[in-house]
């Protein structure tokens, strides 16, 4: 029997043949399997049949709007999504993150940067076997329970569906409960080195966590330290 690890499968949703060739050839020589979709409808089918480890998603597609496709992907899967777009404005970046994208890259980009972003996203969305915390359950206000070992979160015993990036952010706050973690600390720990200035990432994902964990009438769980960062109350 072979002990080789399965090759990482990358779904590239892009209709520019030059960019497709560039990504496919560079990923192939580094041991990735690349699946190509030039439109959004086919991408959704491939998400189900090919079960990629990560998706590189262009926003300018011929059929489905890229933002809508990002939303549809996130409804169906926790697979890592990196938006790769010529649209470099902050509004587009925040919109994509709000819809569940894990990262956002602006064209043109270097292959080295792309590989670094893929590696950083995979560390969150596809943890290595045996990684993670020892069996440890943490109770939080609002009848929230976080199981750090199984990466499961429940409210009143009912599961809450968090993406891997959302859980990674929550885990950092839970592990340092009562302590304020700065934007830069959270960005470095959750997204990786080189993200320390991407403060929109933290703001968007804290907002997503609050919406899922606190509910309309629940207690405030993630507290803001203005101009510094965030914390979960110690008691």
N, C-alpha and C positions, 0 to 999 in steps of 0.2 A: 504494500500500500504506500501511496505517496503522502509525504508530510507537507507538501507544498501548500502554501496559503492560496485560496482562490484569488484570481486576478480581480482588481477593482474595476467595476463596470461604470462607465461614465456615459450618461445620456446627454448628447449635445443637441440642443434645440436652436437651430440657426439656419437661415436660408441664404447666407452669403457663402458661395462655394469656396472662395479664397480663404475665409476664416475657418470654414469646416476643414479644409485640407491642412491648414496650419496647425490647428488643434489636434486633429486626428494623427498626423504624422509625429508630432512631438510627444503625444501621450503614448503612442504605440511603442516607441523606442524606450520608454520608461516602464513598460510592462502593463499598461492599462488596456482594457478592452473598451472600445469606443462604439457607441450606438448613435446613429445620426437620425434626426427628424428635422425636416425642413418646414413643418407646420405644426400647429398646436394640437389639432385633433389626433394626428398620428402619435404625437408625444404622449398623450393621455393613454392611448392603447399600449404603447411601449412601456409606460410606467407599470402597467398591470402585468404584461407578459414577460418583460425582461428583468424587472426588479433591479434597477440600477442602484448603485451605492451613492451616487451623487448626480445632480443635474446642473448643467450649464445652460442658462436660459437667456436668450435674446428677447428684448421687449418688442422689437419691430418685426412682427410675423405677418404672413399674408392672410391668415384666416382669423384666429383668435387673438385678441389683444394680449400682449405679454403679461400685463398686470392681472387680467382675468385668468390667464393660464396659471400664473403663480398661485392665485387663490384656489383654483380647482385642484392643483397638485397638492397643496397643503391640506385641503379637505380630505384627500384620499391617502396621504402618505406622510411619514416623518422623514423621508429621504432628504438629505442636505440639498439646498438649492442656492446656487450662486448665480445672481443676475449678472450678465455680461452685456453691457449696452453702450451705445454711442451717446445716450442721453445722460449727461453728467451733472445735471442740476440736483441740488439738495432735495427739492420737492419730489423728484422721481425716486431718489434713493430712499427717502422716508416712506414714500408710498409703497415701494417694494418690500421694505422691512416690515411695515404694518401688515402686509398680506402674508408674511411668514417667510420671506427670503432670509437665509442665514448670512449672506454677504452680498456685496454689490461692487462690481468692478466696471470701470469706464474704459471703453475703447479709445485709442489703441492701448494695448497692454503688452508687457513682455511675457514670454513663456515662463521665465523664472518666477515672476509675480503670480501668474496663474497657478503654477505648481505649488507655491507656498500657500495660496488661498485654499486650494483643494486639500492639501495636507491638514491645514488648520481646521477646516470644516469637518473632515473625516474624523479627526480626533474627538470631536464632540458628538457627531452623529453615528459613528461606528466604533465605540470603545473597544479596546483590545480585550480578548477573553481573560476573565479573572481580574479585570481592573475594577476600580470602584471601592467604595467604603465597605468595611465589615458590616455585618447585619446591624443596622441602626435605624430606629424609628424615632422621628422627632415630631412632637405634638406642637401645633401652632394655634394661635387664636382663630376662632371661627370654625372649630371642629376640623381643622386641617391636619392631616398626618402625612409626613414625608418619609418614605422609605428610601434611604440613601443607597442601600445595597441593590434593590431591584429597580430603582429609579421610577418608583410609582408614587403618585400623590392622590390622596382621597379627601373628600369633604363629607362628613357624616357617613363614612364608609363607602361612598360612591366614588368611582375613579374619575379623576380629572385628566384630560388628555393634553399633556404638555409636549411640545416639540423638544428634541434633544438640546437645542440651544437655550430654550426657556428653562429646562431643568438644570442645565449647567450653571445658569445665572442664579437660580434659586438655591442650588447646592452651595455656592460660594457664600451667599448671604446667611444661609442656615448654619454653615460651619463656623461662621464668625458672628454668631448671633449676639446682638448688643453692641457690636463694633461698627463704626461707620467705615464703609469701603469706598474709596474715591472712584471717580469715573475711570481714571487711568488704571487703577488696580483691577477693577472689574473687567475692563477691556483686555488687559494683558492676560488675566487668568482665564477668561471665557473664550475670547476670540484669538488671542495670541500676541506675541511681540510684533510691534509695527502698527497696532490698532489704537494706540493710546490716545490719539487725538480724535478718534471717530465717536465723539460723544453722542451723536444721534443714535448709534446702535444701542447704547445703554438706555437712553430715554425711551426709545420705542419698545424695547423688550421689557423694561420695568412696567410700562403701561400695559403691555400684553399680559404680563404676569398678574398685575393687579386686577385686570378684567376677569381673569379666570379664577383667581384665588379669593378675592375679596367679595365679589358679588355686589348686588345693588345696595344691600343693607348690612353687609358684613362689616366687622371691625377693620380698621386700617392695619394692614399687615406689613407692608414695605414703607418705611418712613423716609422722607426726604430731608437731607441736611443741605439747605440751600447753598449752591455754588461749590459744594464739596462732593457729595455722593449719596449713598443710600445705606440703610440698615434695617434689620428686623429687631424689634424690641426684645430685650433679654427676658422679660417676664410675661 
